[in-house]
Each structure stands twice: as C-alpha cells, then as structure tokens.
C-alpha cells in the first residue's frame, strides 16, 4: 500500500508524491491522518530557515500537529497506549528515548537520542530518508514509532476543535509551566496568535488574577477573541511603534 504525501524537497518547494507504507510491528501503529494543524514553525520550515541552520534537512514530509484514527496497531502498542483500531488520537510531535538525563529531568522535547545527527526526532521534521520515512502529517498515513506519545480524542469533539491541541498545549507550557504562574498572578501575553490565545486560556485556568494581551488593530478580531477567552485587558501595540 502507498500513501499520498507532500514532500518538501527544497526551500519554498513542496511536491506531491507517494510513499510505501511499511509493515506495523508489535510496538508500532499506523495512523490515518484526518487533518493536520499549521504552526508558525511550519512557515519557517517552508521558507528554509531550519535547513539553513542545520536543524533539519531535505527531503522531509512536513506536518507535526496531526489528528487521525488508528488504522492498524501492534498488540504491545495497543496495550501500552490504551487505544485500538478506529480510535481518534492527537500526537505529541517529539520522540524521546525516556532514559537520558534530559528525558528523566522532564525536558523530553529536547531529547536527540533516537535519530542520527541532522534528523530531529520529531514528526514533521525527521527526513524522509531516515528509517521508513513516513514521519509527517502532510500525508495520508503516519507510521507511529514505539516511543510515540499520543492522546485519545473524544468522539464528541469536532475535528476543527481537536486540531487546537497544540496551541492549547503551548499556551499551558509557555504561560503556566515555564513561568510557574499561580493563583493571583498578573500575566502579560505578547501576541494574539493561536498560541497567544491558548496562553490566555491556560493563564485563566491557572488562577491568574489579571490577564493582559497585546496585539494589533490589523487583527482586531483576535483581541476581541482574547477578551472572550478570558483576557481582562487588551492593548493595541502596532508593530514598529516607539
């Protein structure tokens, strides 16, 4: 069986192709992608910023925010992940060994133990010539590595809402976990993009007393959305203003 894929082969160049779907081992699974979120880093990747810095190399199947259904799964994977064929899941992008100092210290997203140099252990960034090559969400199928972290998505949740799992997760990390936000704090969020809005939700849920969001009148509707999500104050801060 082949999977239709979109492959980035150079800076600002993505081409359609097909990729052989590898067999699924007992600790692995196959995900049928229903949709894939778009991150700001996808834009940087498309422009070639990451390749220029040596963070990744071509060819690569982009897409690190996929939501889909389990199409096939090994017995050990089904037991350890607690999912079955047909379940809808969202993937965490990073693949980590779970044993190194970074992983044991909680910084598993910085682990580089699973892939060779120049091949980030992350869905959407691992090159096509590494292993089976079917790593990205711009594809009909993703072959799931045994170290994959995934989360079951309720059937009642609309797909468009499920795709916001990464902005919400980023908001929780950036607005709560990293700054150690707690009840009664005042939080200033610079930017009203999807992750900024996710940070509004996270800060409010963490018990912040006051949440302030900056943005631009060019996207005034996002400032209004920030207020609807719980921001107490919004500030129009035009880009380039003194």
Rosetta silent file (secondary structure, phi, psi, omega in degrees, C-alpha in Angstrom):
SEQUENCE: XXXXXXXXXXXXXXXXXXXXXXXXXXXXXXXXXXXXXXXXXXXXXXXXXXXXXXXXXXXXXXXXXXXXXXXXXXXXXXXXXXXXXXXXXXXXXXXXXXXXXXXXXXXXXXXXXXXXXXXXXXXXXXXXXXXXXXXXXXXXXXXXXXXXXXXXXXXXXXXXXXXXXXXXXXXXXXXXXXXXXXXXXXXXXXXXXXXXXXXXXXXXXXXXXXXXXXXXXXXXXXXXXXXXXXXXXXXXXXXXXX
SCORE:     score description
SCORE:     0.000 S_00000001
   1 L     0.000  142.665  178.096    0.000    0.000    0.000 S_00000001
   2 E  -115.607  150.603  176.817    1.167    3.511   -0.769 S_00000001
   3 E  -111.302  132.072  172.791    0.389    6.766    0.982 S_00000001
   4 E   -72.243  136.376 -176.019   -0.011   10.025   -0.885 S_00000001
   5 E  -138.331  160.724  169.493    2.347   12.582    0.619 S_00000001
   6 E  -113.864  123.404 -172.909    3.524   16.170    0.224 S_00000001
   7 E  -116.356  127.886  172.466    7.309   16.383    0.361 S_00000001
   8 E   -85.250  118.996 -175.400    9.422   19.464    0.931 S_00000001
   9 E  -107.458  -13.141  179.724   12.429   18.996   -1.339 S_00000001
  10 E  -166.048  174.838  176.815   13.984   22.473   -1.085 S_00000001
  11 L   -57.466  129.051  176.721   13.367   25.924    0.339 S_00000001
  12 L    58.674   28.926 -179.621    9.830   27.046   -0.607 S_00000001
  13 E  -138.447  111.967  178.393    9.278   23.920   -2.698 S_00000001
  14 E  -122.907  130.859 -175.167    6.791   21.189   -1.770 S_00000001
  15 E  -125.369  146.491  174.916    5.867   18.431   -4.221 S_00000001
  16 E   -75.981  148.779  179.949    3.243   15.644   -4.238 S_00000001
  17 E  -160.653 -177.599  172.960    4.498   12.075   -4.194 S_00000001
  18 E  -124.970  151.523 -178.371    3.714    8.574   -2.954 S_00000001
  19 E  -138.818  134.068  179.670    5.441    6.653   -0.190 S_00000001
  20 E   -64.743  132.924  178.102    5.347    2.960    0.599 S_00000001
  21 L   -86.439  118.858 -176.971    3.578    2.209    3.875 S_00000001
  22 L   -74.947  160.307  176.462    5.832   -0.068    5.962 S_00000001
  23 L   -66.037  154.536 -177.851    4.538   -3.050    7.935 S_00000001
  24 L   -98.061  124.309  177.495    3.481   -2.447   11.524 S_00000001
  25 L   -83.325  175.065 -176.668    5.475   -4.163   14.260 S_00000001
  26 L   -63.313  -23.695 -179.220    4.112   -5.262   17.648 S_00000001
  27 L  -104.739   11.438 -173.384    5.151   -1.970   19.314 S_00000001
  28 L  -121.678  177.651  177.135    4.070    0.282   16.427 S_00000001
  29 E  -155.016  168.745  176.105    0.936    1.574   14.734 S_00000001
  30 E  -121.614  127.742 -179.865   -0.325    3.212   11.585 S_00000001
  31 E  -106.190  127.492  172.099   -2.268    6.474   11.786 S_00000001
  32 E   -90.505  112.138 -173.755   -4.694    7.544    9.057 S_00000001
  33 E   -72.294  128.956  174.707   -4.428   11.328    9.097 S_00000001
  34 E   -96.199  -36.956  178.862   -7.704   13.245    9.143 S_00000001
  35 E  -164.161  161.177 -179.342   -6.223   16.728    9.424 S_00000001
  36 E  -138.985  128.157  179.275   -3.009   18.475   10.409 S_00000001
  37 L   -69.050  160.505  179.265   -2.644   21.803   12.193 S_00000001
  38 L  -114.788  123.271 -177.268   -0.476   24.613   10.856 S_00000001
  39 L  -107.449  159.102  174.701    2.149   26.085   13.171 S_00000001
  40 H   -59.210  -31.642  178.632    4.300   29.197   12.809 S_00000001
  41 H   -69.933  -22.225  174.130    7.289   26.867   12.607 S_00000001
  42 H   -64.094  -36.804  178.161    5.719   25.288    9.502 S_00000001
  43 H   -67.364  -43.767  177.396    6.138   28.653    7.814 S_00000001
  44 H   -61.573  -41.587  178.942    9.768   28.864    8.938 S_00000001
  45 H   -61.571  -45.452 -179.428   10.334   25.319    7.701 S_00000001
  46 H   -61.197  -40.478 -179.179    8.789   26.137    4.313 S_00000001
  47 H   -71.368  -17.374  178.566   10.966   29.221    3.921 S_00000001
  48 L    99.283    8.240 -177.144   14.093   27.165    4.613 S_00000001
  49 H   -62.225  -40.459 -177.258   15.074   28.726    7.934 S_00000001
  50 H   -73.132  -38.055  177.968   15.591   25.399    9.693 S_00000001
  51 H   -64.538  -38.994 -179.861   17.540   23.846    6.832 S_00000001
  52 H   -63.987  -31.340 -179.441   19.813   26.910    6.727 S_00000001
  53 L   -87.859   -2.966 -178.861   20.562   26.480   10.434 S_00000001
  54 L    77.120   13.270 -179.953   21.276   22.767   10.043 S_00000001
  55 L   -73.169  -34.002  179.137   18.356   21.839   12.275 S_00000001
  56 L  -148.024  172.167  179.946   16.840   19.602    9.587 S_00000001
  57 L  -141.940  161.568  179.017   17.473   18.558    6.013 S_00000001
  58 L   -92.465  159.806   -4.963   15.514   17.670    2.893 S_00000001
  59 L   -80.069  152.765 -178.654   13.588   15.762    1.713 S_00000001
  60 E  -147.412  144.954  172.531   11.042   15.778    4.513 S_00000001
  61 L   -92.748  108.928 -177.443    7.297   15.281    4.878 S_00000001
  62 L   -70.280  178.183  175.373    6.181   18.298    6.965 S_00000001
  63 L   105.105  102.663 -177.390    3.360   18.411    9.467 S_00000001
  64 L  -121.214   16.077  178.256    3.804   17.944   13.229 S_00000001
  65 L  -128.583   53.164 -174.934    0.262   18.584   14.511 S_00000001
  66 E   -84.895  147.331  168.951   -1.739   15.654   13.116 S_00000001
  67 E  -124.563  133.985 -178.775   -5.043   14.273   14.315 S_00000001
  68 E  -164.566 -171.829 -178.556   -6.208   10.970   12.904 S_00000001
  69 E  -114.534  143.668  177.450   -7.515    7.478   13.503 S_00000001
  70 E   -66.689  117.070 -179.578   -5.589    4.341   14.307 S_00000001
  71 E   -92.688  -30.663  179.931   -5.678    2.259   11.124 S_00000001
  72 E  -157.801  144.973 -178.374   -3.522   -0.609   12.385 S_00000001
  73 E  -152.221  140.529  176.795   -1.770   -1.304   15.674 S_00000001
  74 L   -75.005  159.422 -175.631    0.513   -3.933   17.178 S_00000001
  75 H   -62.358  -43.108 -178.925   -0.543   -5.822   20.295 S_00000001
  76 H   -68.100  -38.597  178.599    2.109   -4.318   22.549 S_00000001
  77 H   -65.286  -42.084  179.884    1.379   -0.788   21.314 S_00000001
  78 H   -61.066  -39.000 -179.432   -2.358   -1.249   21.878 S_00000001
  79 H   -71.035  -44.527 -175.796   -1.697   -2.373   25.428 S_00000001
  80 H   -76.139  -32.956 -178.920    0.785    0.362   26.333 S_00000001
  81 H   -89.790  -19.538  179.887   -1.056    3.239   24.604 S_00000001
  82 L    70.798   32.389  178.741   -4.547    2.115   25.561 S_00000001
  83 L  -130.175  165.026 -178.531   -6.001    2.625   22.089 S_00000001
  84 L  -136.675  170.103  177.544   -7.492    0.410   19.398 S_00000001
  85 L   -55.781  131.689  179.997   -8.165    0.470   15.669 S_00000001
  86 L    99.327  -17.457  179.809  -10.627    3.253   14.883 S_00000001
  87 L   -69.970  141.616  175.284   -9.749    5.463   17.844 S_00000001
  88 E   -90.247  132.150 -177.657   -9.090    9.127   17.082 S_00000001
  89 E  -137.327  158.217  171.911   -5.828   10.416   18.560 S_00000001
  90 E  -115.809  139.559 -176.787   -3.618   13.509   18.607 S_00000001
  91 E   -98.480  141.534  163.383    0.165   13.112   18.508 S_00000001
  92 L   -80.354  135.097 -172.775    2.805   14.862   20.538 S_00000001
  93 L   -64.537  -37.683 -168.623    5.438   15.844   17.949 S_00000001
  94 E   -82.733  141.670  173.291    8.591   14.841   19.820 S_00000001
  95 L  -108.385  125.854 -176.344   10.036   11.358   20.010 S_00000001
  96 L  -130.890  154.541 -176.980   12.179   10.756   23.087 S_00000001
  97 L   -75.592  -28.160 -179.824   14.166    7.847   24.484 S_00000001
  98 L    79.486    3.664 -174.442   12.756    8.201   28.003 S_00000001
  99 L  -125.650  -21.750 -175.366   16.095    7.238   29.534 S_00000001
 100 L   -76.884  173.531 -178.107   18.565   10.093   29.046 S_00000001
 101 H   -61.340  -38.992  179.174   19.218   12.917   31.506 S_00000001
 102 H   -63.280  -46.581 -179.209   17.011   15.315   29.537 S_00000001
 103 H   -63.153  -46.798 -177.485   14.062   12.907   29.479 S_00000001
 104 H   -67.643  -23.089  178.300   14.391   11.991   33.150 S_00000001
 105 L   -89.115    1.010  177.744   14.593   15.685   34.027 S_00000001
 106 L    96.779   -3.587 -179.175   11.324   16.468   32.253 S_00000001
 107 L  -100.562   49.705 -175.300   12.823   18.061   29.114 S_00000001
 108 H   -61.810  -24.147 -179.379   11.941   15.137   26.852 S_00000001
 109 H   -69.691  -12.472  177.386   11.221   17.546   23.983 S_00000001
 110 H   -99.755    0.918 -179.536   14.973   18.256   23.803 S_00000001
 111 L   -65.160  137.377  178.960   15.996   14.590   23.557 S_00000001
 112 L  -126.512   20.592 -169.893   18.071   13.769   20.460 S_00000001
 113 L   -79.037  -19.727 -169.573   18.868   10.135   21.252 S_00000001
 114 L   -89.602  -18.855 -173.681   16.626    8.342   18.757 S_00000001
 115 L  -126.807  158.378  177.236   17.824    9.735   15.416 S_00000001
 116 L   -68.796  164.510  178.376   21.167   10.420   13.687 S_00000001
 117 L   -55.102  141.428 -179.530   22.608   13.984   13.551 S_00000001
 118 L    81.688    4.912  179.735   20.633   16.316   11.299 S_00000001
 119 L  -128.598   87.391 -178.566   17.480   14.278   11.799 S_00000001
 120 L   -57.070  131.797  177.541   15.332   15.796   14.572 S_00000001
 121 L   -76.609   71.869 -173.509   13.356   13.077   16.403 S_00000001
 122 E  -152.382  131.978  176.096   10.097   14.852   15.717 S_00000001
 123 L   -58.249  134.325 -179.405    7.130   14.193   13.475 S_00000001
 124 L    91.712   -8.978 -178.450    7.207   16.597   10.543 S_00000001
 125 L  -129.284  -18.574  177.486   10.956   17.189   10.762 S_00000001
 126 L   -71.456  125.610 -175.018   12.603   13.765   10.534 S_00000001
 127 E   -59.766  156.261 -177.586   13.894   13.418    6.941 S_00000001
 128 L   -66.514  -24.720 -177.731   12.281   11.038    4.507 S_00000001
 129 L   -89.461    9.222  176.739   15.496    9.023    4.115 S_00000001
 130 L  -100.171  122.570  179.005   15.607    8.095    7.828 S_00000001
 131 L    59.353 -135.960 -178.894   14.073    4.718    8.626 S_00000001
 132 L   -74.024  -21.018  174.817   10.728    4.118    6.946 S_00000001
 133 L    84.471   -8.959 -174.251   10.459    7.835    6.069 S_00000001
 134 L   -94.613   71.173 -169.726    6.743    8.186    6.748 S_00000001
 135 L  -106.308  -13.545 -169.428    7.100   10.776    9.533 S_00000001
 136 L  -109.118  159.318 -178.158    4.954   13.773    8.594 S_00000001
 137 L   -80.765  -10.380  175.099    1.349   14.870    8.858 S_00000001
 138 L   -84.757   59.699 -172.615    1.171   16.087    5.245 S_00000001
 139 E  -157.228  158.130  174.677    0.388   12.507    4.333 S_00000001
 140 L   -70.260  -32.975 -177.058   -2.497   10.070    4.258 S_00000001
 141 E  -136.064  148.799  170.176   -0.715    7.879    6.812 S_00000001
 142 E  -123.075  133.672  174.925    1.946    8.210    9.507 S_00000001
 143 E   -87.196  120.219 -172.632    3.888    5.208   10.767 S_00000001
 144 E   -90.529  121.145  177.254    3.982    5.547   14.548 S_00000001
 145 L   -66.666  151.778 -177.473    7.270    4.875   16.329 S_00000001
 146 L   -63.446  -21.021  179.257    7.122    2.843   19.536 S_00000001
 147 L   -92.793   13.570  178.942    8.205    5.929   21.537 S_00000001
 148 L   -65.361  139.844  170.925    5.243    7.967   20.283 S_00000001
 149 L  -108.943  123.381 -178.017    3.200    9.885   22.844 S_00000001
 150 E  -135.549  163.776 -177.180   -0.426   10.214   21.835 S_00000001
 151 E  -135.773  131.270 -179.963   -3.717   11.228   23.362 S_00000001
 152 E   -71.365  135.049 -178.992   -7.161    9.853   22.650 S_00000001
 153 L  -104.332  128.480 -179.922   -9.613   12.458   21.345 S_00000001
 154 L   -58.768  142.015  179.763  -13.293   12.169   22.369 S_00000001
 155 L   -64.463  -24.849 -178.091  -15.628   11.305   19.516 S_00000001
 156 L   -78.405  -11.230 -177.910  -17.895   14.169   20.560 S_00000001
 157 L   -84.805  124.559  177.793  -15.164   16.752   19.934 S_00000001
 158 L   -59.590  145.793 -177.601  -15.341   18.377   16.470 S_00000001
 159 H   -59.127  -40.554 -179.124  -12.226   17.818   14.385 S_00000001
 160 H   -61.403  -34.029  177.805  -11.634   21.567   13.973 S_00000001
 161 H   -75.909  -39.437  179.105  -11.559   21.935   17.755 S_00000001
 162 H   -60.133  -31.698 -178.823   -9.343   18.876   18.240 S_00000001
 163 L   -68.365   -9.713  178.485   -6.758   20.470   15.940 S_00000001
 164 L   -87.236    9.863 -176.171   -6.207   23.201   18.519 S_00000001
 165 H   -61.642  -35.167 -179.827   -4.490   20.744   20.867 S_00000001
 166 H   -73.222  -46.422  175.060   -1.022   22.116   20.091 S_00000001
 167 H   -57.363  -39.375  178.243   -1.841   25.825   20.580 S_00000001
 168 H   -67.134  -43.405  179.205   -3.517   24.964   23.879 S_00000001
 169 H   -62.327  -41.607  178.015   -0.572   22.774   24.933 S_00000001
 170 H   -64.512  -39.574  177.670    1.880   25.537   24.023 S_00000001
 171 H   -61.375  -41.813  178.732   -0.202   28.023   25.980 S_00000001
 172 H   -63.335  -43.874 -178.430   -0.092   25.799   29.051 S_00000001
 173 H   -68.194  -49.406 -172.178    3.678   25.386   28.791 S_00000001
 174 H   -76.676  -31.993 -175.423    4.571   28.991   27.970 S_00000001
 175 H   -99.086  -15.647 -176.471    2.062   30.774   30.188 S_00000001
 176 H  -124.464  -59.431 -173.736    1.906   28.398   33.153 S_00000001
 177 H   -65.348  -52.141 -176.048    4.614   25.740   33.384 S_00000001
 178 L   -65.549  -50.764  179.894    7.685   27.785   32.383 S_00000001
 179 L   -82.370   -1.463  179.887    6.874   30.995   34.320 S_00000001
 180 L    56.574   47.877  178.321    5.279   28.976   37.159 S_00000001
 181 L   -64.123  138.594  179.378    2.100   31.018   37.059 S_00000001
 182 L  -140.082 -179.533 -175.690   -0.116   30.561   40.064 S_00000001
 183 L   -58.119  129.944  176.651   -3.280   31.935   41.642 S_00000001
 184 L    94.384   -6.906 -178.842   -3.343   35.712   41.886 S_00000001
 185 L   -72.639  157.298  169.337   -0.583   36.438   39.349 S_00000001
 186 E  -104.369  129.075 -175.215   -0.759   39.080   36.644 S_00000001
 187 E  -120.144  127.695  174.614    0.144   37.707   33.216 S_00000001
 188 E  -107.829  122.324 -178.341    1.125   39.758   30.153 S_00000001
 189 E  -110.598  117.548 -177.672    0.880   37.864   26.847 S_00000001
 190 E   -91.437   99.453  179.080    2.714   39.447   23.917 S_00000001
 191 L   117.154  138.405 -176.849    0.833   38.494   20.786 S_00000001
 192 L  -115.985   33.268  172.682   -2.664   37.302   19.933 S_00000001
 193 L   -73.694 -173.445 -174.865   -1.846   34.434   17.597 S_00000001
 194 H   -63.034  -34.571  178.180   -3.225   30.964   18.185 S_00000001
 195 H   -77.409  -31.987  173.760   -0.629   30.200   20.862 S_00000001
 196 H   -63.162  -41.660  177.747   -1.140   33.551   22.498 S_00000001
 197 H   -67.759  -35.615  174.369   -4.849   32.823   22.707 S_00000001
 198 H   -62.732  -35.075  178.605   -4.022   29.381   24.082 S_00000001
 199 H   -67.239  -32.837  176.306   -1.945   31.135   26.733 S_00000001
 200 H   -60.972  -48.445 -179.908   -4.988   33.213   27.716 S_00000001
 201 H   -60.411  -45.054 -177.218   -6.983   30.058   28.389 S_00000001
 202 H   -64.930  -45.503 -178.909   -4.090   28.466   30.310 S_00000001
 203 H   -63.293  -40.899  179.677   -3.355   31.521   32.472 S_00000001
 204 H   -65.265  -42.654  179.727   -7.011   31.929   33.352 S_00000001
 205 H   -67.011  -27.583  179.287   -7.355   28.251   34.260 S_00000001
 206 L   -77.354   -8.384  177.175   -4.198   28.504   36.419 S_00000001
 207 L    98.276   15.237  178.098   -5.911   31.180   38.511 S_00000001
 208 L   -57.174  137.605 -179.170   -4.212   34.328   37.231 S_00000001
 209 L   -74.772  -41.694 -178.074   -5.875   37.426   38.669 S_00000001
 210 E  -133.654  130.537  178.047   -5.249   39.633   35.647 S_00000001
 211 E  -120.650  123.921 -178.573   -4.535   38.606   32.055 S_00000001
 212 E  -119.763  135.654 -178.823   -3.348   41.236   29.563 S_00000001
 213 E  -126.212  132.826  173.251   -2.872   40.588   25.843 S_00000001
 214 E  -102.217  150.685  178.331   -1.108   42.763   23.283 S_00000001
 215 E  -164.069 -158.815  178.783   -1.863   42.667   19.583 S_00000001
 216 L  -130.270  151.349  179.370   -2.519   44.895   16.613 S_00000001
 217 H   -66.679  -16.739  177.258   -5.641   46.566   15.272 S_00000001
 218 H   -60.930  -29.807  176.275   -4.866   44.859   11.966 S_00000001
 219 H  -123.236   54.259 -175.146   -6.265   41.730   13.629 S_00000001
 220 H   -58.626  -31.189 -178.879   -8.664   43.442   15.991 S_00000001
 221 H   -63.029  -27.870  177.566  -10.986   40.446   15.979 S_00000001
 222 H   -71.666  -33.362  175.062   -8.255   38.434   17.724 S_00000001
 223 H   -65.312  -39.831  177.269   -8.156   40.992   20.517 S_00000001
 224 H   -66.559  -37.058  178.288  -11.912   40.589   20.903 S_00000001
 225 H   -66.685  -37.943  176.735  -11.464   36.815   20.906 S_00000001
 226 H   -59.203  -40.466  178.074   -8.821   37.136   23.632 S_00000001
 227 H   -65.254  -40.698  179.604  -11.390   39.016   25.725 S_00000001
 228 H   -64.675  -30.005 -179.333  -13.993   36.332   25.068 S_00000001
 229 L   -85.353   -5.972  174.768  -11.499   33.686   26.230 S_00000001
 230 L   127.556    0.396  178.513  -10.830   35.489   29.494 S_00000001
 231 L   -68.474  135.613  179.085   -8.385   38.362   28.956 S_00000001
 232 L   -80.690  -34.622 -178.383   -9.108   41.286   31.300 S_00000001
 233 E  -140.747  144.556  173.164   -7.350   43.869   29.132 S_00000001
 234 E  -126.354  144.605 -176.201   -6.151   44.042   25.519 S_00000001
 235 E  -125.773  126.454  175.093   -3.644   46.527   24.149 S_00000001
 236 E   -80.668  109.539 -177.662   -3.268   47.596   20.522 S_00000001
 237 L  -120.501   84.833 -176.007    0.519   47.651   20.077 S_00000001
 238 L   -56.497  138.275  179.046    1.248   48.388   16.387 S_00000001
 239 L   -60.766  131.488  176.986    4.366   46.740   15.016 S_00000001
 240 L    87.697   -2.039  179.355    7.276   49.150   14.791 S_00000001
 241 L   -72.529  148.217  178.981    5.740   51.719   17.125 S_00000001
 242 L   -81.995    0.000    0.000    8.077   53.549   19.524 S_00000001
